[in-house]
Amino acid sequence: MLFPFLGFGQSSDVLRLEYLNIPENDTGIKTQRYKFLFNLPIRLNQKKDYLIAGLEYNKLDVGYARDFGFDKSGLNRFHVVDLNAGFITKWNENWNLVGIITPRFASNFTDGTLTDDFFLNATATMWKENSKAEKPYRIVLGLSYNSTTGLPIPLPLVSYYRRFHPKWSYTLGIPRSSFKHYIAKKHVFELALFLDGYFINIQDNIVLPDSQIASKISLSALVGALGYQYSLSKRMKFYTLVGRSIEQQGKLRNDQRGDVFVLNDEANFYIRTGFKIGIF
């Protein structure tokens, strides 16, 4: 997931290995994504302040089954590298404060590394939870500045989790909401609604048939999915999500981030599977 969230950088996971497959749809485009994420929390003192250092790497392989009238050779493979640096401190008995800065390199890297490949994201959140309550809950409130959205202002982050029954819980928020059923101690099913996507620099500009210049590629998708999760322990889990995009826009953009060509506006199936070690 390339949209920023809470906790350790763009994820509340310490380790994640993930494979995503978006099969070919009516536009003739298919995508595979390989993700590796690692965040290292370093305890600083008895107050339980933590320094967070982490790395996330995504490789995207994109295939095209139709001719769009321009050279697509620079649009087949992309890389996104995030470097996470953050700080977690306990504000009071109930609330934790989390601040993360995430330098990002996102490009097809056909000519090494260029200035336009660099983006800077930042997140600041307040985090409160009570896992020992009769009905455990967690609240996250914050702001996120993501230079890849094209909006020059911080955007709100809100997430509310409640386990309202021993076998049922829900999470409401952005970029993810879900409803979970705990079949047994190790087996969980969920219905999920979440945002996914990317914004990446194209090093060799593409001249389109109408003479416009494309220098960026983006995908934004709202996905509904059914998921299954198997827990090896409280923190270690295997998971699978199978669903379909409800709304999707894949576009080529110019240097001002304006739309110059629509690549993909048709729904896709969405299959994601992986292994994670998380803090929640």
C-alpha positions in Angstrom: 0.0 0.0 0.0 1.6 3.3 -1.1 -0.8 5.7 0.7 0.6 6.8 4.1 -1.0 5.5 7.3 -0.2 5.4 11.0 2.5 3.9 13.1 5.8 2.9 11.6 6.0 5.0 8.4 3.4 3.8 5.9 2.4 0.8 7.9 1.9 -0.5 11.5 4.0 -3.6 10.6 7.5 -4.4 11.7 8.0 -6.9 8.7 5.9 -7.5 5.7 6.4 -9.6 2.6 3.6 -9.3 0.0 2.6 -10.2 -3.5 -0.2 -8.3 -5.4 -1.7 -9.5 -8.7 -4.2 -7.3 -10.6 -5.2 -9.4 -13.7 -5.8 -8.1 -17.1 -9.0 -6.2 -17.6 -10.9 -4.8 -20.6 -8.2 -2.1 -21.1 -5.6 -4.8 -21.6 -3.5 -3.8 -18.5 -2.2 -6.2 -15.8 -0.1 -5.4 -12.8 2.1 -7.4 -10.4 3.6 -5.8 -7.3 6.2 -7.3 -4.9 6.6 -5.6 -1.5 9.2 -5.8 1.2 8.9 -3.8 4.4 11.0 -3.7 7.5 10.8 -1.2 10.4 13.1 -1.4 13.4 11.8 0.2 16.7 14.7 1.2 19.0 13.9 1.9 22.6 15.6 5.0 23.9 14.7 5.2 27.6 12.6 3.9 30.5 9.8 6.3 29.4 9.4 3.9 26.4 10.3 6.5 23.8 11.2 4.8 20.5 13.2 5.8 17.4 11.9 4.1 14.2 14.2 3.4 11.3 12.8 1.5 8.3 12.7 0.6 4.7 10.0 -0.3 2.2 10.6 -1.5 -1.3 8.0 -2.1 -4.0 8.6 -3.4 -7.5 5.8 -3.1 -10.1 5.6 -5.1 -13.3 3.0 -3.8 -15.7 1.9 -5.5 -18.9 -0.1 -4.0 -21.9 -2.0 -6.1 -24.3 -3.1 -3.3 -26.6 -1.5 -0.5 -28.6 -2.0 3.0 -27.2 -0.3 4.7 -30.1 3.0 5.6 -28.2 6.1 3.9 -27.0 5.4 1.9 -23.8 8.9 0.5 -23.2 9.5 2.8 -20.2 6.2 1.8 -18.6 6.8 -1.8 -17.9 8.7 -1.8 -14.6 8.7 0.7 -11.7 10.4 0.9 -8.3 9.4 2.7 -5.2 11.8 3.0 -2.2 10.8 4.5 1.1 13.1 5.4 3.9 11.3 5.7 7.2 12.6 7.8 10.1 10.3 8.4 13.1 9.8 8.9 16.8 7.2 7.5 19.2 6.6 8.9 22.7 4.0 8.5 25.4 2.2 11.9 25.8 0.2 10.9 28.8 -1.3 7.8 30.4 -3.7 7.3 27.4 -2.1 8.8 24.3 1.0 8.1 22.3 2.5 10.6 19.8 3.9 9.4 16.5 5.9 11.4 14.0 7.3 10.0 10.7 9.3 11.5 7.9 9.5 9.3 4.7 11.8 10.3 1.9 10.7 8.4 -1.3 12.3 7.5 -4.6 9.7 6.4 -7.2 10.7 5.9 -10.8 11.4 3.5 -13.7 15.1 4.3 -13.1 16.1 4.0 -16.8 18.9 6.6 -16.3 20.0 6.1 -12.7 18.5 8.5 -10.1 17.2 12.0 -11.0 15.9 14.8 -8.9 12.3 14.3 -10.2 12.4 10.7 -8.7 12.5 12.2 -5.2 9.3 12.8 -3.1 8.9 13.6 0.6 6.1 12.4 2.8 5.4 13.1 6.5 2.9 11.8 9.1 2.0 13.0 12.6 -0.6 11.0 14.7 -2.0 10.6 18.1 -2.7 7.0 19.1 -4.8 5.6 22.0 -5.8 2.1 22.7 -7.0 -0.2 25.4 -6.5 -3.9 24.6 -7.5 -5.1 28.0 -11.0 -3.5 28.1 -14.1 -5.6 27.9 -14.5 -4.3 24.4 -11.0 -3.4 23.2 -10.6 -0.3 21.1 -8.0 1.8 19.3 -8.2 5.4 18.1 -5.8 7.1 15.7 -6.1 10.8 14.8 -3.6 12.7 12.7 -2.4 14.5 9.7 -0.4 13.3 6.7 1.4 15.3 4.0 2.0 13.2 0.9 3.8 15.0 -1.9 2.5 12.4 -4.4 -1.1 13.3 -4.0 -0.6 16.7 -5.7 -2.4 18.5 -2.8 -0.1 21.0 -1.0 -1.8 20.6 2.4 -1.8 18.0 5.2 -4.7 15.6 4.9 -6.5 14.1 7.9 -6.0 10.5 9.1 -8.7 8.9 11.2 -9.0 5.3 12.3 -11.3 3.8 15.0 -11.1 0.1 15.9 -13.5 -1.7 18.2 -13.8 -5.4 19.1 -17.4 -5.2 20.2 -17.9 -9.0 20.6 -15.4 -11.8 21.2 -15.9 -13.0 17.6 -16.5 -9.6 15.8 -14.7 -6.3 15.3 -14.7 -3.4 13.0 -12.4 -0.6 11.9 -13.7 2.7 10.4 -11.3 5.1 8.8 -9.2 6.3 5.9 -7.5 4.7 4.0 -9.0 1.5 5.3 -12.2 0.2 6.8 -13.0 -3.5 7.7 -15.3 -5.8 9.4 -13.8 -9.0 10.9 -15.2 -12.3 12.1 -12.9 -14.4 14.4 -13.9 -18.0 13.5 -11.3 -19.4 15.9 -8.2 -18.2 17.7 -6.0 -18.5 14.6 -8.6 -18.0 11.8 -10.1 -14.6 10.8 -12.3 -13.6 7.9 -12.9 -10.0 6.9 -14.7 -7.7 4.6 -12.4 -4.7 3.7 -12.7 -1.4 1.8 -9.5 0.4 1.2 -7.5 2.7 -1.1 -4.5 1.6 -3.1 -2.3 3.1 -5.8 0.9 4.8 -6.7 2.4 8.0 -8.2 5.8 7.5 -10.0 8.2 9.5 -12.1 8.9 8.5 -15.7 12.5 9.4 -16.5 12.3 9.4 -20.3 9.3 11.6 -21.2 6.7 10.1 -23.5 5.4 12.0 -26.4 1.7 11.2 -26.9 -0.2 11.2 -30.3 -1.7 14.6 -29.5 1.9 16.0 -28.8 1.4 16.3 -25.1 4.2 15.1 -22.8 3.8 12.5 -20.1 6.4 12.5 -17.3 4.5 10.8 -14.4 2.2 7.7 -14.1 -0.4 7.2 -11.4 -3.0 4.7 -10.2 -5.7 5.3 -7.7 -8.2 2.6 -6.7 -10.9 2.0 -4.2 -11.0 -1.7 -3.6 -13.6 -3.9 -1.9 -12.3 -7.4 -0.8 -12.9 -10.5 1.2 -9.9 -11.6 3.3 -8.7 -14.5 5.3 -6.0 -14.4 7.9 -4.1 -17.2 9.7 -2.3 -16.3 12.9 0.9 -18.1 13.8 1.0 -15.9 17.0 -0.5 -12.7 18.2 1.8 -10.6 15.9 2.7 -13.0 13.1 0.1 -13.6 10.4 -0.4 -15.0 6.9 -3.2 -13.3 4.9 -5.0 -13.2 1.6 -7.3 -10.7 0.1 -9.5 -11.3 -3.0 -11.7 -8.5 -4.4 -12.4 -6.0 -7.1 -11.8 -2.3 -7.6 -14.9 -0.3 -7.2 -13.5 2.9 -8.7 -10.1 3.1 -10.6 -8.1 5.6 -12.5 -4.8 4.9 -14.1 -3.3 7.9 -15.8 -0.3 9.5 -17.5 0.4 13.0 -16.2 2.6 16.0 -17.1 5.1 17.9 -15.0 2.3 20.0 -13.5 0.5 16.7 -12.5 -2.3 17.4 -15.0 -4.0 14.5 -16.7 -2.7 13.9 -20.3 -3.8 10.3 -21.0 -6.2 7.8 -19.3 -4.6 4.3 -19.3 -7.1 2.4 -17.2 -10.5 3.3 -15.9 -12.1 -0.2 -15.9 -12.5 -2.3 -12.8 -10.0 -5.1 -12.1 -9.9 -8.1 -9.9 -7.5 -7.7 -7.0 -5.5 -10.5 -5.3 -3.1 -9.8 -2.5 -1.3 -12.3 -0.3 1.6 -12.1 2.2 3.1 -12.5 5.6 3.4 -9.8 8.3 4.6 -9.2 11.8 2.7 -6.2 13.2 2.3 -4.2 16.3 -1.5 -4.6 16.3 
